[in-house]
Amino acid sequence: MASYRIDANLDPDLRLKVVTKMRATPAVATRALPFDISRQMQITGARVDGSAAEVFQRESLRSGLIRNTGNDTVLIVAAEVLAAGKEVEVEIQHEGNVVLDAGNNVYYVGARASWYPSRGHQFASFDLTFNYSKDLDLVSTGHIVEDRTEGDRRITRRQTGIPVRLAGFNLGVYQRTKITRAGTVIEICANRRAERALQPSPPPPITQPLSPFPRRRGELPSISNDIVRQPDPTARLEPFAEDIASALEFMSARFGPPPLRTLTISPVPGAFGQGFPGMIYLSTLSYFGANEASLRGLSDQQQLFFREILYAHEIAHQWWGNVVTAGGYHDEWLMEALAQYSALLHLEKRKGTKPVEQVLDQYRGDLLAKTERGDTIESTGPIVLGSRLNSSQAQAAWRIITYEKGSWIVHMLRRQMGDARFLAMLSELRKRFEGKRLTTESFRTFAAGFLPPPIRPTRSLRRSTSSGSMAPVFQC
């Protein structure tokens, strides 16, 4: 796809109705054009170059499941054969319930990457128009070119200006703050109230026991109900904005400018984040301070993850994933490993080497932990298996091997190269592969060129065939 024009209307009941227009060029002569879209979206019509087209969308056996976030491949069949290499305009009408309500005016998009039809998330320019209730705040990829209110509706139009891999949006009732750093305007949005799942349970009523001794006049009961303090995602919005800006500035200085010069941070329920071009979804837990009750029940390492690592990891995806992209599912570990280690580099700058060493020690422990069969998590399979590492007998294997072993691989490269060569390698990696797909093999060859001279003439990074514990993808 060369470009997208998306017009989305959000009904009061949160049903999203969309008209997506794309410019696409078939690689071969064909009538059928495949697209991927969320199973929560139903295609109601399509046209190719203005003529009606047939739609083949299978009925999913899981379509009735609540919060189903799977995708389907649909076929748009043109009335006539489309010539190879000739650009056509495809228009698809689709609607569905991809916006979910987490309570307390907290909403989120369940199908963040597949609410519109796409194929392989190719680089394309985006022109996005949203029509929604004026009582809501809506953010999306791109910079605002139009924002107006008509009656009880608000219409916002955004454009990317340059080709990016994908576009997302989010909405809620936000409190916002803006900060400019490294030539990028950063807007941080916080929900005014935390989602229902983070609200503390009210304490049970306390009954003052009868006492055989009468209280003195004016003496208060010794037991009383405490007022339950509600979590406030806006409480540290300004310092959180400084943390975000610090990470963006740190990475821009090392990897070059991000793809877009606007960056919006928006909250989502749950314990995850996701980095889109110019837009980042962050867990509500990342907004809280250390004394927030929602964090006090977590371990020190979990608190470190939400307060220091998660936001930096998602910012790093502005480069690793949105400027440089993975060649295929075998290579997706590279984007996560580079983003995770970039977050650790930022943590090292803020807190010193000790927290990073502790994180890597935790990763080592996770990799050497035993599965139900008595094997180590690390031995589940090579990192290039990607999502195929998922296993009922080692449910955390994909996450641990992709993110944590991936971080160790990048860390060992840093040890071999030294800091100066390692940082030069990351800077050049962005330049060399900007807008391109990076494979594990091309990364191996590229990284070998940054080994110091005593190593490079006689030894190079090569594939590892070892299946022992902590065996890296590369060996020197």
C-alpha positions as CSV (number, residue, x, y, z in Angstrom):
1,M,0.0,0.0,0.0
2,A,1.2,3.5,-0.9
3,S,-1.3,5.5,1.1
4,Y,-4.4,5.2,3.4
5,R,-7.3,7.6,3.8
6,I,-9.4,6.4,6.7
7,D,-12.7,8.0,7.9
8,A,-13.9,6.6,11.2
9,N,-17.1,7.3,13.0
10,L,-17.5,6.2,16.7
11,D,-21.1,5.8,17.7
12,P,-22.3,6.6,21.2
13,D,-22.4,2.8,21.9
14,L,-18.6,2.7,20.9
15,R,-19.3,0.9,17.7
16,L,-16.7,2.0,15.1
17,K,-17.8,2.4,11.5
18,V,-15.0,3.0,9.0
19,V,-14.4,3.7,5.4
20,T,-10.8,2.9,4.4
21,K,-9.4,3.9,1.0
22,M,-6.0,2.5,0.0
23,R,-3.7,2.9,-3.0
24,A,-2.3,-0.5,-3.7
25,T,-0.2,-2.0,-6.6
26,P,-0.7,-5.7,-7.3
27,A,2.5,-7.6,-7.9
28,V,0.9,-10.0,-10.4
29,A,-2.2,-9.9,-12.5
30,T,-5.1,-10.9,-10.3
31,R,-8.7,-10.2,-9.4
32,A,-8.3,-11.1,-5.7
33,L,-6.6,-8.8,-3.2
34,P,-5.9,-10.2,0.3
35,F,-6.1,-8.1,3.5
36,D,-5.8,-8.9,7.2
37,I,-8.3,-7.3,9.7
38,S,-9.5,-8.0,13.2
39,R,-12.2,-10.6,13.6
40,Q,-14.1,-8.0,15.5
41,M,-14.5,-6.0,12.3
42,Q,-17.2,-7.0,9.7
43,I,-16.7,-5.9,6.2
44,T,-19.9,-4.5,4.8
45,G,-18.9,-3.5,1.3
46,A,-15.9,-2.9,-1.0
47,R,-15.0,-1.2,-4.3
48,V,-12.0,-1.3,-6.6
49,D,-11.4,1.7,-8.7
50,G,-15.0,2.8,-8.1
51,S,-16.6,-0.5,-9.1
52,A,-18.3,-2.8,-6.7
53,A,-16.2,-5.8,-5.6
54,E,-17.1,-9.1,-3.9
55,V,-16.0,-9.7,-0.3
56,F,-15.0,-13.2,1.0
57,Q,-14.7,-13.1,4.8
58,R,-15.1,-16.4,6.6
59,E,-17.2,-16.7,9.7
60,S,-14.9,-17.3,12.7
61,L,-15.8,-20.0,15.1
62,R,-14.6,-17.6,17.8
63,S,-16.5,-14.6,16.6
64,G,-18.8,-14.8,19.6
65,L,-16.1,-14.8,22.2
66,I,-15.8,-11.7,24.3
67,R,-12.8,-9.5,23.6
68,N,-11.7,-11.7,20.7
69,T,-8.6,-10.0,19.3
70,G,-7.6,-12.4,16.5
71,N,-7.3,-11.5,12.9
72,D,-8.8,-12.9,9.7
73,T,-7.6,-12.8,6.1
74,V,-10.3,-11.5,3.7
75,L,-10.4,-11.4,-0.1
76,I,-11.6,-8.4,-2.1
77,V,-12.4,-9.7,-5.6
78,A,-12.5,-7.1,-8.3
79,A,-15.0,-7.3,-11.2
80,E,-12.1,-7.5,-13.7
81,V,-8.5,-8.7,-13.7
82,L,-6.1,-6.1,-12.2
83,A,-2.9,-5.5,-14.2
84,A,0.4,-6.3,-12.5
85,G,2.3,-3.1,-11.5
86,K,-0.7,-0.8,-12.0
87,E,-1.9,1.1,-8.9
88,V,-5.6,0.8,-8.0
89,E,-7.7,2.4,-5.3
90,V,-9.4,-0.1,-2.9
91,E,-12.3,1.1,-0.7
92,I,-13.5,-1.0,2.1
93,Q,-16.4,-0.3,4.5
94,H,-16.1,-2.1,7.8
95,E,-17.5,-1.8,11.3
96,G,-17.2,-3.5,14.7
97,N,-16.8,-3.2,18.4
98,V,-13.0,-2.8,18.7
99,V,-13.3,-0.1,21.4
100,L,-13.8,-1.5,24.9
101,D,-14.9,0.1,28.1
102,A,-12.8,-0.5,31.2
103,G,-15.0,1.6,33.5
104,N,-14.6,5.1,34.9
105,N,-14.4,6.7,31.4
106,V,-11.4,4.5,30.6
107,Y,-11.5,3.1,27.1
108,Y,-9.1,1.2,24.9
109,V,-8.7,-0.2,21.4
110,G,-8.6,-4.0,21.6
111,A,-7.5,-4.5,17.9
112,R,-4.8,-1.8,18.0
113,A,-2.9,-2.9,14.9
114,S,-5.8,-4.5,12.9
115,W,-8.8,-2.1,13.3
116,Y,-8.3,-1.3,9.6
117,P,-7.4,-3.7,6.7
118,S,-3.7,-4.1,5.9
119,R,-1.3,-6.6,4.5
120,G,2.1,-7.0,6.2
121,H,2.2,-3.5,7.7
122,Q,4.0,-2.0,4.7
123,F,5.2,1.6,4.9
124,A,2.4,4.0,3.8
125,S,1.3,7.5,4.4
126,F,-1.9,7.9,6.5
127,D,-4.7,10.5,6.4
128,L,-7.0,9.8,9.4
129,T,-10.3,11.5,10.2
130,F,-12.2,10.6,13.4
131,N,-15.8,11.6,14.2
132,Y,-16.7,11.0,17.9
133,S,-18.4,12.4,21.0
134,K,-17.1,15.8,22.0
135,D,-17.1,14.6,25.6
136,L,-14.2,12.3,24.7
137,D,-10.5,12.9,24.0
138,L,-9.1,11.0,21.0
139,V,-5.5,10.7,20.0
140,S,-3.9,8.9,17.1
141,T,-0.8,8.6,14.9
142,G,0.2,11.8,13.0
143,H,-0.1,15.5,13.5
144,I,-3.4,17.4,13.7
145,V,-4.4,19.3,10.5
146,E,-8.0,19.9,11.5
147,D,-9.9,19.8,14.8
148,R,-13.5,21.2,15.1
149,T,-16.7,20.6,17.0
150,E,-20.1,20.3,15.3
151,G,-23.0,20.1,17.8
152,D,-22.3,17.2,20.2
153,R,-19.6,15.7,17.8
154,R,-16.0,16.4,17.4
155,I,-14.1,15.9,14.1
156,T,-10.3,15.5,14.2
157,R,-8.1,14.9,11.2
158,R,-4.4,13.8,11.4
159,Q,-1.8,13.1,8.8
160,T,1.6,11.4,9.1
161,G,3.2,13.4,6.3
162,I,5.7,10.5,5.7
163,P,5.3,6.8,5.2
164,V,5.0,4.8,8.4
165,R,4.3,1.1,9.1
166,L,0.9,1.4,10.9
167,A,-1.5,3.8,12.6
168,G,-3.3,3.5,15.9
169,F,-5.7,5.6,18.0
170,N,-6.9,5.7,21.6
171,L,-9.5,7.6,23.5
172,G,-10.6,8.5,27.0
173,V,-11.2,11.5,29.3
174,Y,-7.7,12.8,29.6
175,Q,-5.7,15.3,31.5
176,R,-2.7,16.3,29.2
177,T,0.6,18.0,29.3
178,K,3.0,18.9,26.5
179,I,6.8,19.1,26.4
180,T,9.2,19.6,23.5
181,R,12.5,17.8,23.5
182,A,15.0,16.9,20.8
183,G,12.9,18.7,18.2
184,T,9.9,16.5,19.0
185,V,6.6,17.7,20.6
186,I,5.6,15.1,23.2
187,E,2.0,15.0,24.6
188,I,1.4,12.8,27.6
189,C,-2.3,11.9,28.3
190,A,-3.5,10.5,31.6
191,N,-7.0,9.2,32.4
192,R,-8.6,11.4,35.1
193,R,-9.5,8.2,36.9
194,A,-8.0,4.8,36.9
195,E,-9.9,1.9,35.4
196,R,-12.3,-0.1,37.5
197,A,-9.9,-3.0,37.9
198,L,-7.4,-0.8,39.8
199,Q,-9.9,0.7,42.2
200,P,-9.4,-0.5,45.7
201,S,-12.1,-2.5,47.4
202,P,-13.9,-0.7,50.2
203,P,-12.9,-1.9,53.6
204,P,-15.4,-4.1,55.5
205,P,-17.6,-2.2,58.0
206,I,-16.0,-2.1,61.4
207,T,-18.2,-2.7,64.4
208,Q,-17.1,-1.2,67.7
209,P,-17.1,-4.0,70.2
210,L,-19.0,-3.5,73.4
211,S,-16.7,-2.7,76.4
212,P,-17.5,-3.3,80.0
213,F,-15.8,0.0,80.8
214,P,-17.6,3.2,80.0
215,R,-15.7,5.8,77.9
216,R,-14.8,9.1,79.4
217,R,-16.8,12.0,78.1
218,G,-15.3,13.2,74.9
219,E,-13.2,10.1,74.3
220,L,-13.2,8.9,70.7
221,P,-13.5,5.2,69.7
222,S,-10.1,3.7,69.2
223,I,-11.2,2.0,65.9
224,S,-12.5,3.9,62.8
225,N,-13.1,3.3,59.1
226,D,-10.2,4.7,57.0
227,I,-11.0,6.6,53.9
228,V,-9.9,4.5,50.9
229,R,-7.6,6.7,48.7
230,Q,-8.4,6.3,45.0
231,P,-5.5,5.9,42.6
232,D,-4.8,9.0,40.6
233,P,-3.1,8.6,37.2
234,T,-2.7,12.4,37.0
235,A,-0.8,12.9,40.2
236,R,2.7,12.7,38.8
237,L,1.9,13.7,35.2
238,E,4.6,16.5,35.0
239,P,7.5,14.4,36.3
240,F,6.4,11.5,34.2
241,A,6.5,13.8,31.2
242,E,10.1,14.7,32.1
243,D,11.0,11.0,32.2
244,I,9.4,10.4,28.8
245,A,11.3,13.4,27.4
246,S,14.6,12.3,28.9
247,A,14.3,8.9,27.3
248,L,13.4,10.3,23.9
249,E,16.3,12.8,24.1
250,F,18.7,10.0,25.1
251,M,17.7,7.8,22.2
252,S,17.5,10.5,19.6
253,A,21.1,11.5,20.5
254,R,22.2,7.9,19.7
255,F,19.9,6.6,17.0
256,G,19.0,9.8,15.2
257,P,15.5,11.5,15.0
258,P,12.4,9.5,15.5
259,P,10.2,8.9,12.4
260,L,7.6,11.6,13.4
261,R,8.3,14.8,15.2
262,T,5.2,14.4,17.4
263,L,4.8,11.7,20.0
264,T,1.7,11.0,22.0
265,I,1.6,8.8,25.1
266,S,-1.8,7.4,26.0
267,P,-2.8,4.9,28.8
268,V,-4.2,1.4,28.4
269,P,-5.5,-1.0,31.1
270,G,-3.4,-4.0,31.7
271,A,0.3,-4.7,32.3
272,F,1.7,-4.0,28.8
273,G,2.7,-1.3,26.4
274,Q,2.9,-1.0,22.6
275,G,4.9,1.5,20.5
276,F,3.4,2.8,17.2
277,P,4.9,5.5,15.0
278,G,4.3,8.7,16.8
279,M,2.1,7.1,19.4
280,I,2.7,4.9,22.5
281,Y,0.3,2.9,24.6
282,L,1.4,2.5,28.2
283,S,0.0,0.6,31.1
284,T,-1.8,2.8,33.7
285,L,0.7,1.3,36.2
286,S,3.5,3.2,34.6
287,Y,1.8,6.5,35.5
288,F,1.9,5.8,39.3
289,G,4.5,6.7,41.8
290,A,6.3,4.2,44.1
291,N,3.9,4.8,47.0
292,E,0.8,4.1,44.9
293,A,-1.1,1.2,46.4
294,S,-1.4,-0.5,43.0
295,L,2.4,-0.8,42.9
296,R,3.1,-1.6,46.5
297,G,2.0,-5.2,46.1
298,L,4.5,-5.8,43.3
299,S,8.1,-7.0,43.7
300,D,11.0,-4.5,43.4
301,Q,11.8,-5.9,39.9
302,Q,8.2,-5.5,38.8
303,Q,8.1,-1.9,40.1
304,L,11.3,-1.2,38.2
305,F,9.7,-2.6,35.0
306,F,6.6,-0.4,35.2
307,R,8.4,2.8,36.5
308,E,11.6,2.7,34.5
309,I,11.8,0.0,31.7
310,L,8.4,-0.2,30.0
311,Y,8.1,3.4,28.8
312,A,11.7,3.5,27.6
313,H,11.2,0.1,25.8
314,E,8.2,1.5,23.9
315,I,9.9,4.7,23.1
316,A,12.8,2.7,21.6
317,H,10.3,1.1,19.2
318,Q,10.1,4.4,17.5
319,W,13.5,3.2,16.0
320,W,13.5,-0.6,16.4
321,G,10.3,-1.6,14.7
322,N,9.0,1.6,13.2
323,V,12.2,2.8,11.4
324,V,14.0,-0.5,11.1
325,T,11.7,-3.4,10.8
326,A,11.9,-7.2,11.1
327,G,12.4,-9.3,8.0
328,G,9.9,-11.9,9.2
329,Y,8.7,-13.7,12.2
330,H,12.1,-15.4,12.5
331,D,13.6,-11.9,13.0
332,E,11.0,-10.2,15.3
333,W,13.2,-11.0,18.3
334,L,15.7,-8.4,17.0
335,M,13.2,-5.5,17.4
336,E,12.2,-6.6,20.9
337,A,15.8,-7.2,22.0
338,L,17.1,-3.9,20.6
339,A,14.2,-2.0,22.2
340,Q,14.7,-3.8,25.6
341,Y,18.4,-3.2,25.6
342,S,17.9,0.4,24.6
343,A,15.7,0.7,27.7
344,L,18.4,-0.8,29.8
345,L,21.0,1.7,28.4
346,H,18.6,4.5,29.5
347,L,18.2,2.9,32.9
348,E,22.0,2.7,33.2
349,K,22.2,6.4,32.5
350,R,19.6,7.2,35.1
351,K,20.4,4.8,37.9
352,G,23.9,3.4,37.2
353,T,25.1,-0.1,36.3
354,K,23.8,-1.9,39.4
355,P,20.1,-1.9,38.5
356,V,21.0,-3.1,35.0
357,E,23.1,-5.9,36.4
358,Q,20.2,-6.9,38.7
359,V,17.8,-7.0,35.7
360,L,20.2,-9.1,33.6
361,D,20.7,-11.5,36.6
362,Q,16.9,-11.8,36.8
363,Y,16.8,-12.6,33.1
364,R,19.5,-15.3,33.5
365,G,17.4,-16.8,36.3
366,D,14.3,-16.8,34.2
367,L,16.1,-18.5,31.3
368,L,17.6,-21.2,33.6
369,A,14.3,-21.9,35.3
370,K,12.8,-25.3,34.8
371,T,9.7,-26.2,32.8
372,E,7.2,-28.9,33.9
373,R,9.3,-31.5,32.1
374,G,12.5,-30.5,34.0
375,D,14.1,-28.7,31.0
376,T,15.3,-25.1,31.2
377,I,13.1,-22.4,29.7
378,E,16.1,-21.4,27.5
379,S,16.3,-24.9,25.9
380,T,12.7,-24.6,24.7
381,G,14.0,-23.6,21.3
382,P,16.1,-21.1,19.4
383,I,15.2,-17.4,19.5
384,V,14.4,-17.3,15.8
385,L,11.4,-19.6,16.3
386,G,9.5,-16.5,17.3
387,S,5.8,-17.1,18.3
388,R,6.4,-20.8,17.7
389,L,8.1,-20.8,21.1
390,N,4.7,-20.7,22.8
391,S,4.1,-23.9,24.5
392,S,1.6,-25.2,27.0
393,Q,4.5,-26.7,29.0
394,A,6.5,-23.5,29.0
395,Q,4.0,-20.7,28.7
396,A,6.5,-17.9,29.3
397,A,9.1,-19.2,26.9
398,W,8.4,-16.8,24.0
399,R,8.5,-13.8,26.2
400,I,11.6,-14.9,28.2
401,I,13.6,-16.0,25.2
402,T,12.6,-13.1,22.9
403,Y,13.0,-10.2,25.4
404,E,15.4,-11.6,28.0
405,K,17.7,-13.8,26.1
406,G,17.5,-11.2,23.3
407,S,18.8,-8.6,25.8
408,W,21.7,-11.0,26.8
409,I,22.6,-11.4,23.2
410,V,22.8,-7.7,22.6
411,H,24.7,-7.3,26.0
412,M,27.3,-9.8,24.9
413,L,27.8,-8.0,21.7
414,R,28.4,-4.8,23.7
415,R,31.0,-6.7,25.8
416,Q,32.8,-7.8,22.6
417,M,32.7,-4.5,20.9
418,G,33.2,-2.1,23.8
419,D,30.9,0.9,24.4
420,A,32.2,3.2,21.7
421,R,31.9,0.6,18.9
422,F,28.6,-0.8,20.2
423,L,26.9,2.7,20.2
424,A,28.4,3.4,16.7
425,M,27.0,0.1,15.6
426,L,23.4,1.0,16.8
427,S,23.7,4.5,15.2
428,E,24.8,3.0,11.9
429,L,22.2,0.2,12.0
430,R,19.4,2.8,12.0
431,K,21.0,4.6,9.0
432,R,21.8,1.5,7.0
433,F,18.4,-0.2,7.5
434,E,16.1,2.8,7.7
435,G,12.8,1.8,6.0
436,K,14.2,-1.7,5.4
437,R,13.7,-5.1,6.8
438,L,16.4,-6.5,9.0
439,T,17.0,-10.2,9.1
440,T,19.0,-12.1,11.7
441,E,21.5,-13.1,9.1
442,S,22.0,-9.5,7.9
443,F,22.3,-8.3,11.5
444,R,24.9,-10.9,12.2
445,T,27.0,-9.8,9.2
446,F,26.5,-6.2,9.9
447,A,27.5,-6.5,13.6
448,A,30.6,-8.5,12.8
449,G,32.0,-5.3,11.1
450,F,32.1,-3.5,14.4
451,L,34.2,-6.1,16.3
452,P,37.6,-4.6,17.4
453,P,40.6,-5.3,15.1
454,P,42.2,-8.0,17.3
455,I,39.0,-10.0,16.8
456,R,37.8,-9.1,13.4
457,P,40.7,-10.4,11.2
458,T,40.6,-13.9,12.6
459,R,37.1,-14.4,14.0
460,S,33.7,-13.3,13.0
461,L,30.2,-13.7,14.4
462,R,28.8,-17.0,13.3
463,R,25.7,-19.0,13.8
464,S,25.5,-21.0,17.1
465,T,24.5,-24.6,16.8
466,S,24.9,-25.3,20.6
467,S,21.8,-26.2,22.5
468,G,23.4,-25.7,25.9
469,S,22.1,-23.2,28.5
470,M,22.5,-19.6,27.6
471,A,23.8,-20.4,24.1
472,P,23.6,-17.2,22.1
473,V,22.5,-16.9,18.5
474,F,26.0,-15.7,17.7
475,Q,29.4,-16.9,18.7
476,C,32.8,-15.3,18.4
